[in-house]
Amino acid sequence: MRLINASILTSAILAITASAACTPNTVDTAGLQKLITDGGAGYTLQLCSSQIYELSEQLNYTAANQEISTEGYPTDDTRATLKMVGFNKTTSVMAQDAGLNGAKLKNIQIDGNRLDSEDIYTAGGANIEFGGQNQNQIVEYVKSYDPRGWSCLHLAEGTFNCLNITVQNNDIGPCGRDYFQNWADGISLSCADSLVQNNQIVDATDGGIVVFGAPSSIIRNNTISVKTRTMLGGINMVDVLPWLPEGNFSNTLVEENNIFGGFSTELGNQTFGFNNFSSIIKIGIAIGPNVWFSDERYGTNKSTGGIIKNNKLSGGFSFGIGLSSSKDFQILNNSFIGNVSFFGEYGPNCTTNDKTPNQPVPLLIDYNSVENLNLSLPDNSKFQFKNGTALGLTCFLPPTSGNFWPYGEGFNSVPSPTDQVSTNDGGASQTSGSGTSTSPATTSSQSSGASRFAERSQKMIIGIGLGLLGVLLIII
């Protein structure tokens, strides 16, 4: 009997120990930081599932191979949440000081807690600040949203010695607001030899993924989309700083990503409808500083040496790909799937006269400012690169009325990445007097929206006919 009691007691102790393994949200910010600091190298701060931890200050990693995560490593909304509530604070977790190799942030949620009424905190950092002087860090299965600062996740270059960060399986967004200078990135990558893969970025408002050089990095199999906000650029390779020589994207590979602009939320005509949020991606893939910066602030400097291939785009954009002020790029086999349209109105920040940017088109290249490019499109592509002025293309504004947005599968959902586009018009057709242009494309998936429109009309007509027939029979 004593042995049985001892066994039961041991099991109970183990159960209590297991249930108490996570640190509860009754521990304040200072207490959490003390645990990290005292824990030393290899320490794991494991937070409790479904609990919210209000932070008055950022949590700083203090030694190599430390980890912050949720008990049991869930991947859904039961992940613990770090919520920034400190006055004028923007960053929740920081791992950029020297000596933090192998830092891990896993299976957790970061709520930047930017209120709808608040403007961006211009002096602050991102929700998550990793990289810096370090190597071999990991950010995975993290949800980051509503940053007060300029990005949901920033991977800094340090003194150009950051290497080999893995960022994967995260769900990012919303990030920022889609009004002037209140934007925020989804993922901001400047650490070299890094891997950014299998992430979902929704409603970032500056760049979905912004690549700041990050030589020899791989950005692949990410899905970038808009639902309720306009995004300036899906994947951006426009910043010639900080890596030297300026514009160094050497061997940076961007491949197999899916970029979804806005889709119609309301039934319009047989081809296009209206989006209640006026959500588009202005440039699906942006290459070269002049595409972004209309003031030509970087002079003759160019984005150099990147590889962009096998990416797929669908939905509503101003430009699918915008390309200028770049050299030694390989841009290969990128394609459009499902339904697409290209539209936008000239905004107040668009340059004028001989520098007026080209109207929206699927593929825009400024041949006057590019050198030594290797360009190819799929054999069945209905779109070709159009030569034109590609200067400050983010100046275009989505229309606030009208049927310009394509239908998605299931009316307004994104298409399958395997769907192929077939077009009835390979060029842009300008609408009269509005400065808005569209480039419609019809596909089998589009016919799902259009056929429903026709089907509803037919059913209505049949219903009215049957009703009238019934009335006649009653009279007879």
N, C-alpha and C positions, 0 to 999 in steps of 0.2 A: 504493500500500500504506500509506503514511504517513497519507493521508487516511482510509482505512478504519480504521486503528488509532486515529486521533484520534476518529473517530466512535464507535467502540466504547468508548473511554475516557470520552468525554463521556456516553454512555448509562449507563455503569456509575456514574459520579459522580452523575448525576441519580437513579438508582435508589437509591443509598446515601443520598442526601440525603432522598429521599421516605420511605424506611424509617426514617430517623432523625428525622423531623419531629415525632413524638410524644415527650413527656417520659416516660422509663421510671419504674417504681416503685422503682428504686434511689435516686431522689432523695427525700430525707426531707422532712418537713413544712416545716422552715425553708428548705430549698432551693426547694420549690414556692412558698412565700410570696415569696421573693426574686425569683423569675422574674416573678411578678405585679407586685410593686412596681417593679422595674426596667423592666418592659415598658411601663409608662405607658398613656396613653389608647389604646384600640383594640387592646390586646394580647390574644391568644388563647393560653391555656394548654391545649394539646391533649394529652390523656392517651392512653395506648396501649390499644388494644382488648384486652379479656379480662384486664387486669391489675388487681390490688387494691392500693390505696394506703392504708396505715395512717396515720391522722392523730393526732398528739399534741395538736394545737391546731386551732382553726378556721382556714380559709383566708379571708382578707379581700380583697375587691375594693378597689382603691385609686385607680382613675381611671375616667372615663367610658368607656362602650362596650367594656369588657373582657368576655371570654368564657372560660368553662371548659367544655370539651366533650371528646368522644372522637373520635379520628381516624376519618375516614370516615363519621361520624355514623350509627352503627348504631342500631337501635331494639329489639334483642333483648338477651339476656343476655351478649352480647359487649361491651356497653357497659362502660367502665372503672368501677370501684367505688371510691368514697371511703368508707373505713370508720373510724369514730371509735373510737380505742383510748385516748385521753388520759384520765387519772384525773379523774373528776368533771366531764367535759366533755360538752356536749350538742349543740352546733351545729357542723356541718361546713363550711358556707359562709355567709358574711355579706356582704350588700350593702345596708346601710341608712344608712350615713353619708352626709352631704351630698356632692354632686359625683359620684354614681355613676349618673347617667342612662344609660339604654341598656345596663345590665349584662345579660348573658345567661348562663343555665345550660342546657346543651343536651346531650341524648343521653348521659346519664351515670347512674350509680346511686349512691344515698346510703344507706349502711348505718349506722343509728344504733347498732347493736351493743348493744341492751339485752338482757341475758340473761334467760332465763325466770325465774331466781331473784331478779332485781332488782326493787325497787320503783321507781316513777317518781322522777326527779330533780326535785324540786319547784322548785328555784331556777333551773333552766336554761331555755334557749330551745328552739326547734324544730330539727329536722334542717337545714332550710333557712330562712334569715331574709332576705327580700327586702323591697323597698318603702322605708319610712322617708321620707327627705327627697327622694325621687327620682321620675322619670317614665320611661315608655317602656321598662321592663324586660321581659324575656322569660324564662319557664321552660317548656321544652317537651321532650318525649320523655325525661323524667326518671323514674326509679323511685326512690321514697323509702319507706323502711320501717324498722320497729323503732326509733323514736326513743326516746332516753332521757328526753326532755322531753315537753312537753304537746301537740306537734303534729308531723306529718310535714312540713308546709309552711306557713309563716306569712308573710303579706303585710301588713306593718304600715302604719299611717296616718301615721307621722311626727308632725309638728306640723300635721296635717290638710292637708298639701300633697303627699301621695303621689297620683299620678295615672297611669292608663293602663298598668297591668301586664297582660300577656297570659300566661295560664297554660293551656296546651293540650297535649293528646295525652300526658299523663303517666299512669303507673300507680303508684298510691299504696296503700300498706298491705302488711302489717298495721301498725296504729298503736295502741300501748298494749295494756293487758290489761283484760279485762272484769270486774274486781273493783273494789270500792269505792275511788274516788279514785286509781285507777291508769290511768285512761282517757287517750286522746290523740285529737286531731282528725286527720282526713285533710288537708283544706285549710282554713286559717283566713284569711278574707279581710276586711281592714279598709281597703284602699286604694281610693279612689274612682275612678269612671269606668274600671273594670277589666273584663277579659273572662276568664271561667273557662269553658272549653268542651272537650268531647271527652275528658274525663279518666275513667279507671277507678279507682274507690276501693273497695277490698275490705278488710273487717275493720278499719276504723277503729272505735274503741270509745267515743269521746265523740260527736262529730258527724262525719258523712261530709264535709259542707261546712258550715262555720259562718260565717255572714255577720254581721260586726260593723258593721252599718250600710252602709258602703261605698257611699254614695249614687251613683246613676246607673250602677252596675255591672250587668253581664249575666252570669248563671250559666245556661248552657244546654247541653243535649245531653250531660250527664255521666251516667255509670252508677255507681250506688252499690249495693253488695250486701254481704251477710254470708255467710260460709262456715263458719267455726269459732269465731266470737266474737259476742257480743251488742253491738249498737250502740245508744247512747242515742237518737240522732236522725239521720235521713238528711240532711235539709237544715234548718238551724236559723236562725231569725230572731228570737232571744229576748234577745239582749244589747243593752240600751239604751245602753250605753257602748261605745266612747269618743266617738262622734260627737255633736255638739250641734246643735240641741236634743236632749236625751236621747231615744233611740229613733229616730234619723233614718235611715230606709231610703228616702228620697225617690227615686222613679223607679228603684229597684233591681229588676231584672227577673229572675225565676226561671222559666225555661220549658223545656219539652221535655226534662226530665230523667227518667231511669228509675231507680226505687228498688225494689230487690228485698230483701224480708225473707227469713227463713229458709224452707227447704223441707225436707220429710221426707227423711231419709237411710235410713230403714228402712220396710219394708212393714208397714202397720198394717191398718186396715179399708178399706172401699172408698172412703172419702172423705179420711181423714187418716192420717198416720203419725207416727213419732217422729223427732226430730232428735238425733243422738248428741252434739251439742255444745250443745244447748238454745239455738241461735242464733236470735235475733229482732232486729228493729229496733223499739224501744219506741215511737217516734213517727216516722212516715215524714217528715212535714213539720211542724215546730213553729213556731208564730207567737205572739209575745207572752211577756214575761218570766215571768208567773205559770204558764204551761204548764210551765216548767222549774224555777223556784225556788219551793219550797213555803213558804219563809219570807216571801214577798212583800216582799223586800228593797228593791225599787224603788218601793214605794208606789203612787202613782197614775200613774207614768210608763208609757208604752205604746210598743210598736213601731208606727211610723207610716210610711205612704206607699208600701209596696212593692207589687209586682205578681207574682202567682204563677199561672201559667196553663199548661195543656196538659201537665202532668206526669203520669206513669203510675206506678202502684204495683202490686206483686204480691208474693205470699208471705205470711209470717207476721209480724204486728205486734201490738202492744197497741193502738195507735191509728194509723189511716192519716194523718189530719190532726188535730192538736190546736191549738185556736185560743182565745186569751183575751187580755185586757189589750192590745188593739191598736185602731188606728183608721185610717181612710182607706186601707185595703188593698183591692186588687182580687184576688179569689181565684176564678179562672175556668176551667171546663172541665177540671178535674183528674179523673182517672179511674183505675179499677182494671182490670187485665188479667189473663188467665190465672186461676189459683187463688189465693184469699186466705183468710186466717182471722185473727181478732182475739182475743187471749187474754192472760192474765197473772194472777199472784197478787199480792194486796196484800203489799207488803214492809214491813219494820220502819220505813222512813223515810216511809211514807205518812201524810199528815195524817188526823185523825180527827174524829169528831163532825160538826158542820155543814160542815166543810171536807174531808170525805172525798171523794177524787176519784171521778168516775164510773167504773164498770166499763168494760173495754175495749169499744170500738165503732169502726166504720170512720171516722166523721167526728164529732168532738166540738167544740162551740162553747159558750163560757160567755157567754150573751147579757148577763149583768149587767155585764160588764167590757169590752165592745167598742162601738165607735162608727163609724158611717158606713162600713160595709163593703159592697162590691159582690160578692155571692156568686152563682155559677152553677155548675151541674153539667151533664154531658152529658144530652141528652134521654132516653137509654136507661139512665141510672144507676138501679141497684136500691137504692142507698144514698142517704140524705139526712142532713143535719147534725142531730145530736141535741143539744138543750140540756142542759147538765149542768155540774158543777163540774170545771173543767180546771185543777187546781192541783197542781204537782209531779208530772206524769205519769210521770216517769222512775223513780218509786218502785216501779213494778210489776216483778215478777220472772218470768222464764219458768219454766214447770214443768219439773221434772227427770224426769218420767215421764209417760206417757200419749200418746195419739194426737191431737195438736193441730195438727201442721204439715201444710200442704197439699202435694200432689204437684206437682212441676214437669213441664214437658215432658221426655220421656226419663227420667221418674221424679223426678229431683231437680235438673234443670237449670232455668234461668230461661226463661220463655216469650218468645215473640216480642213486641216492642212493639206489633205490630198486632193481637194477640189481644184480644178483648173479653170482659169478664166477664159471665156471666149467673148470677143467684143464685137459690137456693131459700129464702133466709131473709134478709130485709133488716135484721133486728134481732139483738141479742145474746141468747143463751140461756145462763143461768148454770148451771154444773154444781153439783150439790148439795154444799153444805158446804165447798167448796174455795176459794171466792173467785176461782175461775178462770172466765172467760167466753170463749165462742167465737162467732164469726159465720161459719158455713161458707158457701162459695160454690162452686158446681159449674159447670164449663165444658167445652167440647170438649177443651181441653187436660187438664183434670182427668181426663176419662174415659180418657185414656191411662194414668194410674196405676191407676184403678179397674178399667178393662177388663183390664189385665194381671193384676190380682189375681183377677178372675173367670176369665180365660183360663187362668191357672196351675191354679186349682182344677178347671176343666173337664178340662184335660189330665191332671191327677193321677187324676181319677175314670176317665177313658177308659183311662189306662194300667193302673190296677188291674183294670178290667173285662177288658181284653185279656189281662192276666196270668192271671186266673182262668179265662178261656176256654181259654187254652193248657194250663193244668193239667188241665182237664176232658178236652180232646182227647187228652192223653197217657194219662190213666186209661182212656178209652174204647178 
